[in-house]
């Protein structure tokens, strides 16, 4: 059995291909680009010669070749697993979602296999996401499986855990007895982008110098946003972003953190209404401090853990490998 696997995380706006050791999760080579599914789909639509799957396949195979050239290794005959938006209506091919409850081992994952994609015996495994009766997600389930696989989170019997994965579309994933029982999507990041770029609030915000939540003035503005998020309806609170700038209470740069605090505070306050034993915040570097500060301010009366941001990428890798290995187990039974 091949020691290596090619793990591809093909998101809406980004593409990441890694050569990974299946047993240690060590990355032997990596290729990053902004060639996400959304842009790839648009470029495919602009041409008429190649069908959608073949168009995406050419990009994936050329990326494998480039990664091989960079790493000085021949990557032919190494299996490939792709997760994220590649299995969506905009991706390589739409694959049906797996349904709840979903075992965190990954054994119930919905996949499609394309034999000999990367050479003899080197199949492509395209992984779909999950759906509930009202929601969908793609990619976060792999991160969840990975976090548990690398023992960053211990899942105790009968314990109800909620995992929060911040992002453009933040996910709250509920796990009990090794099953994903439910999840909810919050459009926190997308609403921030829309308001700061396309609403009246754009003239009250300056994102040009935004480099993370590190300065004391920025932190105080963010904290005030979190605090205000519980005072009234979000639709009213959003207009205070404009008045904060008009009345000179915040500069435009600090106002962007105030808006972020309003939205993240509103998202996390949703968790007050649930009956959970453990809250786990799983954020990448860009939003780690935002969610940590907000969660600490809101003082949840349950055990709260914060996964270090550098472990999120490792969790994605571990999750993809675990999904691939779970598939091998099923096929060998």
Secondary structure, 3 states (H helix, E strand, C coil): CCCEEEEEEECCCCEEEEEEECCCCCEEEEEEECCCHHHHHHHHHCCCCCCHHHHHHHHHHHHHHHHHHHHCCCCCCCCEEEEEHHHCCCCCCCCCCEECCEECCCCCCCEEEECCCCCCCCCEEEECCEECCCCEECCHHHHHHHHHHCCCCCCCCCCEEEEEECCCCEEEEEEECCEEEEEEEECHHHHHHHHHHHCHHHHHCCCCCCCCCCCHHHHHHHHHHHHHCCCCCHHHHCHHHHHHHHCCCCCHHHHHHHHHHHHHHHHHHHHHHCCCCEEEEECCHHHHHHHHHHHHHHCCCCEEEEECCHHHHHHHHHHHHHHHHHHHHHHHC
